[in-house]
Amino acid sequence: MKGVVFAGDRKIDMLDFSDPSPGPGEVVLEIKSSGMCGSDLKYYRAVGGAASLGFKMPDHPVIGGHEPCGVVVAVGAGVPEKQAWIGQRVMQHHYRGCGVCPHCATGWQQLCVEGVKEVYGATGHGAHARYMKCPANTLVTLPDELTFDTGAAISCGTGTAWGALERLGLRGDHTIAIFGQGPVGLSATQLASEMGARVIALDTGEERLARAKEFGADVTINPAAEKNVVQAIRDLTHGLGAHLSLDASSSSLARAQAVRCVRTWGKACFVGEGGDVTIDVSNDMLRRQVTVIASWTFSTIGQAQCARFIADRGIDVDHLFTHHWRLDQADEAYRLFDSQTTGKGVVHPS
């Protein structure tokens, strides 16, 4: 089979790989949808070869794509029938840990006490190919009401937004400021709106702000045009500030603004990878009783809950995808995605 490899320096290699066979405790998926995530761009853009993002990288080419959704086509020995079966429609939680520590046992394999063993699409073969092998305990059943594209979104970007909103304890009477309206931020805008919250969406791209309005944002702000973003948010919230904020931009300035724009007793959450932030601890946090939260993706339980919420509410997550690509169009797909002016893309390997 053909697989997409991020070679670094904005290059895509399309290489030949053997079709996988499942070992004990494993399954093989036929991938129907493989989402393109902002994290992929770090591997795509890496200068001089593959980026590590803090993970130990293998010395051989790895198939990219960490938003897998498809159908189980082979089941290895020792997999319980209730865990995986031929024809099962599934999402895949793209991490492997030891499988038995307290974190792994509760669906948080990326937080494994022994350290994450595999990140599919980064250190282990991912979903930008027709077939993908993975442990059966990383599967999450896809509700029949949802498309494979929606399942791919939930498998990282939309699921990450869900995890952050859960960490923040979002309620319907809250106002939340969401910085960055890429796939994760836009998903947060859509979900927060469906939960009944008032959403202030921020991005420096007018096209993305227009999309945010389509996805339920009540107000949009362009930080490139607004001289004082924090004051603008306070003006929209009776001088108090937002109850909550979420940064999905990875911008140092946006992160600082996300902390400063919340009211006394407010909460700010960071989900964007990499970079840094400088905060005046006394004025920005201590003397306002502000809580700063980090949120890294989600658990398998959270992934299933997110899918069920979307199915029950009839939320149009497919609207996130503005571009659909064949596997052999991966080079064109990532050149466009690299511009970061479009919506989310999805690859259909099968």
LUMLOZA-745491 format. One record per residue (C-alpha): residue in three letters; residue number from 1; x, y, z. Coordinates in Angstrom, 3 decimals. Example, Ala and Ser with C-alpha at 12.3 -4.5 7.8 and 13.67 -1.06 7.14 Angstrom:
BEGIN
ALA	1	12.300	-4.500	7.800 $
SER	2	13.670	-1.060	7.140 $
***
This chain:
BEGIN
MET	1	0.000	0.000	0.000 $
LYS	2	1.022	3.642	-0.420 $
GLY	3	1.573	5.826	2.631 $
VAL	4	2.138	9.558	3.125 $
VAL	5	5.359	10.456	4.963 $
PHE	6	6.233	13.929	6.260 $
ALA	7	9.835	14.352	5.111 $
GLY	8	10.297	17.824	6.590 $
ASP	9	11.145	21.019	4.709 $
ARG	10	7.555	21.131	3.401 $
LYS	11	8.017	17.901	1.459 $
ILE	12	5.731	14.885	1.181 $
ASP	13	7.052	11.425	0.304 $
MET	14	4.614	8.836	-1.045 $
LEU	15	6.231	5.498	-0.161 $
ASP	16	5.363	1.804	-0.478 $
PHE	17	4.607	-0.137	2.708 $
SER	18	3.510	-3.712	3.320 $
ASP	19	-0.148	-4.203	4.162 $
PRO	20	-0.267	-4.674	7.962 $
SER	21	-1.332	-7.871	9.763 $
PRO	22	-2.633	-7.772	13.342 $
GLY	23	-0.671	-9.341	16.164 $
PRO	24	-2.103	-10.374	19.540 $
GLY	25	-4.370	-7.688	20.932 $
GLU	26	-4.291	-5.742	17.671 $
VAL	27	-6.626	-4.917	14.808 $
VAL	28	-6.260	-3.598	11.280 $
LEU	29	-8.475	-0.750	10.107 $
GLU	30	-9.400	0.162	6.580 $
ILE	31	-9.182	3.936	6.798 $
LYS	32	-12.175	5.760	5.382 $
SER	33	-11.278	9.272	6.584 $
SER	34	-7.976	10.661	7.855 $
GLY	35	-8.177	14.237	9.076 $
MET	36	-5.493	16.866	8.560 $
CYS	37	-4.518	18.502	11.860 $
GLY	38	-2.549	21.643	12.646 $
SER	39	-0.037	19.473	14.498 $
ASP	40	0.771	17.801	11.168 $
LEU	41	2.178	21.106	9.944 $
LYS	42	4.940	20.949	12.548 $
TYR	43	6.131	17.683	10.999 $
TYR	44	5.525	18.981	7.481 $
ARG	45	7.501	22.198	8.064 $
ALA	46	10.331	20.755	10.167 $
VAL	47	13.693	21.961	8.910 $
GLY	48	16.199	19.225	8.114 $
GLY	49	13.867	16.279	8.725 $
ALA	50	11.013	15.126	10.910 $
ALA	51	10.071	17.170	13.975 $
SER	52	9.968	15.348	17.301 $
LEU	53	7.555	17.510	19.360 $
GLY	54	9.211	15.942	22.389 $
PHE	55	8.717	12.335	21.247 $
LYS	56	11.481	9.852	20.498 $
MET	57	11.364	9.520	16.731 $
PRO	58	12.115	6.240	14.919 $
ASP	59	14.927	5.921	12.390 $
HIS	60	12.612	4.789	9.591 $
PRO	61	9.853	6.505	7.570 $
VAL	62	6.527	6.741	9.397 $
ILE	63	3.113	7.128	7.786 $
GLY	64	1.522	10.396	8.883 $
GLY	65	-2.040	11.164	9.906 $
HIS	66	-3.309	11.040	13.493 $
GLU	67	-7.063	11.510	12.998 $
PRO	68	-8.066	7.961	11.963 $
CYS	69	-11.566	6.753	11.264 $
GLY	70	-12.577	3.607	9.434 $
VAL	71	-13.732	0.012	9.623 $
VAL	72	-12.161	-3.003	11.354 $
VAL	73	-11.097	-5.498	8.665 $
ALA	74	-8.848	-7.877	10.665 $
VAL	75	-8.688	-8.866	14.338 $
GLY	76	-5.683	-10.436	16.066 $
ALA	77	-5.582	-13.154	18.687 $
GLY	78	-6.833	-12.409	22.181 $
VAL	79	-9.130	-9.519	21.260 $
PRO	80	-12.506	-9.883	23.022 $
GLU	81	-15.499	-9.948	20.690 $
LYS	82	-17.089	-7.033	22.525 $
GLN	83	-13.969	-4.927	22.044 $
ALA	84	-13.553	-5.247	18.275 $
TRP	85	-15.209	-7.135	15.442 $
ILE	86	-15.032	-7.275	11.673 $
GLY	87	-17.082	-4.465	10.136 $
GLN	88	-17.074	-2.294	13.271 $
ARG	89	-17.126	1.439	12.493 $
VAL	90	-14.486	3.044	14.690 $
MET	91	-12.447	6.072	15.592 $
GLN	92	-8.953	5.502	16.930 $
HIS	93	-7.373	7.127	19.996 $
HIS	94	-3.951	7.788	18.527 $
TYR	95	-1.726	6.872	21.485 $
ARG	96	-0.360	3.640	22.964 $
GLY	97	0.886	3.323	26.530 $
CYS	98	1.586	0.323	28.750 $
GLY	99	-2.144	-0.383	28.852 $
VAL	100	-2.366	-1.177	32.565 $
CYS	101	-1.214	1.830	34.640 $
PRO	102	-3.870	4.076	36.256 $
HIS	103	-3.858	6.479	33.309 $
CYS	104	-3.951	3.847	30.576 $
ALA	105	-6.677	1.930	32.401 $
THR	106	-8.912	5.031	32.365 $
GLY	107	-8.400	5.806	28.686 $
TRP	108	-5.492	8.257	29.001 $
GLN	109	-2.742	6.235	27.309 $
GLN	110	-0.916	9.437	26.306 $
LEU	111	-0.296	10.036	30.028 $
CYS	112	1.150	6.550	30.633 $
VAL	113	3.254	6.344	33.790 $
GLU	114	6.000	4.674	31.761 $
GLY	115	5.769	7.291	29.015 $
VAL	116	3.758	7.091	25.825 $
LYS	117	4.995	4.160	23.719 $
GLU	118	3.543	5.207	20.386 $
VAL	119	1.922	8.272	18.863 $
TYR	120	0.209	7.101	15.691 $
GLY	121	0.997	9.366	12.779 $
ALA	122	4.209	10.548	14.470 $
THR	123	6.253	7.706	15.968 $
GLY	124	4.050	4.881	14.663 $
HIS	125	2.298	4.423	11.325 $
GLY	126	-0.819	6.566	11.092 $
ALA	127	-3.898	6.915	8.941 $
HIS	128	-2.639	8.505	5.709 $
ALA	129	-2.721	5.071	4.049 $
ARG	130	-5.413	2.554	3.154 $
TYR	131	-4.735	0.343	6.195 $
MET	132	-3.578	1.005	9.746 $
LYS	133	-2.657	-1.414	12.532 $
CYS	134	-3.280	-0.480	16.170 $
PRO	135	-4.126	-1.988	19.579 $
ALA	136	-7.771	-2.936	19.969 $
ASN	137	-7.895	-0.986	23.230 $
THR	138	-7.379	2.269	21.311 $
LEU	139	-10.654	1.921	19.404 $
VAL	140	-13.767	3.985	20.076 $
THR	141	-16.972	2.911	18.324 $
LEU	142	-18.321	5.483	15.878 $
PRO	143	-22.078	6.056	16.343 $
ASP	144	-24.093	5.012	13.295 $
GLU	145	-25.486	8.545	12.970 $
LEU	146	-22.041	10.029	12.310 $
THR	147	-20.015	10.072	9.100 $
PHE	148	-16.436	8.865	8.893 $
ASP	149	-15.353	12.484	8.317 $
THR	150	-16.958	13.545	11.599 $
GLY	151	-15.280	10.607	13.325 $
ALA	152	-11.906	11.715	11.980 $
ALA	153	-12.458	15.228	13.357 $
ILE	154	-13.403	13.869	16.781 $
SER	155	-10.266	11.694	16.753 $
CYS	156	-8.153	14.772	17.390 $
GLY	157	-9.196	18.359	16.637 $
THR	158	-12.840	18.325	17.684 $
GLY	159	-12.093	15.892	20.514 $
THR	160	-9.354	18.220	21.764 $
ALA	161	-11.811	21.117	21.827 $
TRP	162	-14.292	18.948	23.742 $
GLY	163	-11.619	17.972	26.279 $
ALA	164	-10.706	21.616	26.884 $
LEU	165	-14.316	22.710	27.364 $
GLU	166	-14.819	19.844	29.808 $
ARG	167	-11.701	20.899	31.741 $
LEU	168	-13.045	24.453	31.895 $
GLY	169	-16.448	23.320	33.156 $
LEU	170	-18.301	25.350	30.536 $
ARG	171	-21.954	26.145	31.285 $
GLY	172	-24.721	27.678	29.246 $
ASP	173	-24.620	30.944	31.212 $
HIS	174	-20.904	31.475	30.529 $
THR	175	-19.200	33.795	28.082 $
ILE	176	-16.059	32.224	26.611 $
ALA	177	-13.357	33.911	24.512 $
ILE	178	-11.756	31.489	22.044 $
PHE	179	-8.429	32.588	20.577 $
GLY	180	-7.594	31.070	17.181 $
GLN	181	-10.240	29.803	14.782 $
GLY	182	-8.317	27.039	13.091 $
PRO	183	-9.819	23.521	13.241 $
VAL	184	-9.519	23.172	17.048 $
GLY	185	-10.684	26.686	17.857 $
LEU	186	-13.537	26.476	15.368 $
SER	187	-14.596	23.155	16.893 $
ALA	188	-14.549	24.791	20.328 $
THR	189	-16.710	27.613	18.988 $
GLN	190	-19.198	25.124	17.530 $
LEU	191	-19.386	22.956	20.645 $
ALA	192	-19.519	25.859	23.118 $
SER	193	-22.337	27.435	21.127 $
GLU	194	-24.257	24.138	21.110 $
MET	195	-23.781	23.960	24.886 $
GLY	196	-25.551	27.323	25.167 $
ALA	197	-22.582	29.545	25.958 $
ARG	198	-21.957	32.998	24.510 $
VAL	199	-18.854	32.794	22.309 $
ILE	200	-16.386	35.570	21.487 $
ALA	201	-14.191	34.250	18.659 $
LEU	202	-10.791	35.779	17.895 $
ASP	203	-8.515	35.313	14.887 $
THR	204	-6.305	37.482	12.680 $
GLY	205	-7.878	36.025	9.511 $
GLU	206	-11.147	37.517	8.305 $
GLU	207	-12.076	34.317	6.456 $
ARG	208	-11.710	32.317	9.656 $
LEU	209	-13.750	34.874	11.589 $
ALA	210	-16.518	34.584	9.011 $
ARG	211	-16.435	30.807	9.500 $
ALA	212	-16.635	31.302	13.267 $
LYS	213	-19.900	33.228	12.822 $
GLU	214	-21.248	30.303	10.773 $
PHE	215	-20.318	27.982	13.630 $
GLY	216	-22.152	29.931	16.293 $
ALA	217	-19.860	32.740	17.463 $
ASP	218	-21.887	35.622	18.896 $
VAL	219	-19.104	38.182	18.425 $
THR	220	-15.826	38.155	16.496 $
ILE	221	-12.656	40.165	17.129 $
ASN	222	-9.626	40.527	14.871 $
PRO	223	-6.610	41.160	17.150 $
ALA	224	-4.706	42.583	14.179 $
ALA	225	-7.280	45.374	13.905 $
GLU	226	-8.252	45.787	17.571 $
LYS	227	-5.751	47.879	19.563 $
ASN	228	-6.746	46.537	22.988 $
VAL	229	-8.163	43.013	22.801 $
VAL	230	-8.561	42.592	26.557 $
GLN	231	-10.499	45.856	26.881 $
ALA	232	-12.678	44.911	23.904 $
ILE	233	-13.657	41.689	25.681 $
ARG	234	-14.339	43.578	28.904 $
ASP	235	-16.529	46.037	26.982 $
LEU	236	-18.570	43.060	25.754 $
THR	237	-18.983	41.649	29.270 $
HIS	238	-20.164	44.645	31.355 $
GLY	239	-16.587	45.510	32.269 $
LEU	240	-15.988	42.190	34.016 $
GLY	241	-14.260	40.030	31.419 $
ALA	242	-15.152	36.606	30.055 $
HIS	243	-15.925	33.788	32.474 $
LEU	244	-13.595	31.507	30.524 $
SER	245	-11.052	31.613	27.724 $
LEU	246	-9.408	29.034	25.506 $
ASP	247	-6.252	29.521	23.464 $
ALA	248	-5.920	27.324	20.379 $
SER	249	-3.496	29.598	18.552 $
SER	250	-0.149	28.784	20.239 $
SER	251	0.595	32.529	20.056 $
SER	252	2.475	33.899	23.069 $
LEU	253	0.526	37.160	22.884 $
ALA	254	-2.830	35.409	22.533 $
ARG	255	-2.062	33.198	25.528 $
ALA	256	-1.298	36.240	27.680 $
GLN	257	-4.488	37.922	26.463 $
ALA	258	-6.460	34.761	27.213 $
VAL	259	-5.360	34.996	30.848 $
ARG	260	-5.911	38.743	31.142 $
CYS	261	-9.327	38.804	29.469 $
VAL	262	-11.087	36.622	32.036 $
ARG	263	-12.843	38.107	35.042 $
THR	264	-11.901	37.643	38.676 $
TRP	265	-12.299	33.924	39.503 $
GLY	266	-12.152	33.178	35.760 $
LYS	267	-10.372	30.290	34.036 $
ALA	268	-8.067	30.228	31.021 $
CYS	269	-7.154	27.054	29.130 $
PHE	270	-4.215	26.431	26.778 $
VAL	271	-4.509	23.709	24.122 $
GLY	272	-2.149	24.938	21.383 $
GLU	273	1.138	23.003	21.278 $
GLY	274	4.627	24.538	21.545 $
GLY	275	5.798	28.068	22.213 $
ASP	276	5.731	29.961	25.483 $
VAL	277	3.930	32.710	27.382 $
THR	278	4.933	35.481	29.809 $
ILE	279	2.458	36.242	32.576 $
ASP	280	2.613	38.814	35.359 $
VAL	281	1.789	36.345	38.118 $
SER	282	0.582	38.858	40.704 $
ASN	283	-1.531	41.131	38.496 $
ASP	284	-2.693	38.599	35.930 $
MET	285	-3.358	35.668	38.240 $
LEU	286	-2.922	35.861	42.008 $
ARG	287	-4.744	39.098	42.699 $
ARG	288	-7.662	38.060	40.498 $
GLN	289	-7.892	34.434	41.617 $
VAL	290	-7.480	33.288	37.996 $
THR	291	-6.986	29.603	37.182 $
VAL	292	-4.778	28.606	34.235 $
ILE	293	-5.435	25.109	32.871 $
ALA	294	-3.543	22.944	30.412 $
SER	295	-5.517	20.452	28.327 $
TRP	296	-3.860	17.807	26.153 $
THR	297	-6.322	16.052	23.858 $
PHE	298	-8.804	13.692	25.600 $
SER	299	-9.388	10.150	26.849 $
THR	300	-11.127	7.322	25.020 $
ILE	301	-14.067	7.895	27.368 $
GLY	302	-14.107	11.597	26.496 $
GLN	303	-13.877	10.741	22.801 $
ALA	304	-16.941	8.526	23.065 $
GLN	305	-18.832	11.185	25.045 $
CYS	306	-17.991	13.833	22.468 $
ALA	307	-19.240	11.592	19.642 $
ARG	308	-22.482	10.851	21.469 $
PHE	309	-23.098	14.561	22.199 $
ILE	310	-22.576	15.419	18.528 $
ALA	311	-24.830	12.566	17.372 $
ASP	312	-27.612	13.381	19.835 $
ARG	313	-27.594	17.100	18.975 $
GLY	314	-27.254	16.562	15.223 $
ILE	315	-24.223	18.877	15.094 $
ASP	316	-22.842	19.375	11.591 $
VAL	317	-19.161	18.673	12.261 $
ASP	318	-18.705	17.764	8.586 $
HIS	319	-19.038	21.495	7.863 $
LEU	320	-15.530	21.882	9.302 $
PHE	321	-14.117	20.256	6.182 $
THR	322	-13.671	22.623	3.276 $
HIS	323	-11.412	20.288	1.276 $
HIS	324	-11.559	16.551	0.570 $
TRP	325	-8.523	14.829	-0.915 $
ARG	326	-7.478	11.510	-2.394 $
LEU	327	-4.320	9.951	-0.994 $
ASP	328	-2.382	10.752	-4.165 $
GLN	329	-3.235	14.446	-3.705 $
ALA	330	-1.437	14.717	-0.350 $
ASP	331	1.282	17.043	-1.636 $
GLU	332	-1.262	19.518	-3.001 $
ALA	333	-3.378	19.146	0.136 $
TYR	334	-0.581	20.061	2.530 $
ARG	335	0.702	22.918	0.375 $
LEU	336	-2.763	24.468	0.658 $
PHE	337	-3.151	23.629	4.354 $
ASP	338	0.261	25.213	5.010 $
SER	339	-1.186	28.600	4.014 $
GLN	340	-3.509	28.392	7.065 $
THR	341	-6.149	30.429	5.279 $
THR	342	-8.583	27.603	4.627 $
GLY	343	-10.796	25.328	6.691 $
LYS	344	-9.998	21.754	7.620 $
GLY	345	-8.952	19.114	5.092 $
VAL	346	-9.554	15.362	5.113 $
VAL	347	-7.871	12.560	3.182 $
HIS	348	-9.902	9.576	1.905 $
PRO	349	-7.320	6.796	1.448 $
SER	350	-9.824	4.109	0.421 $
***
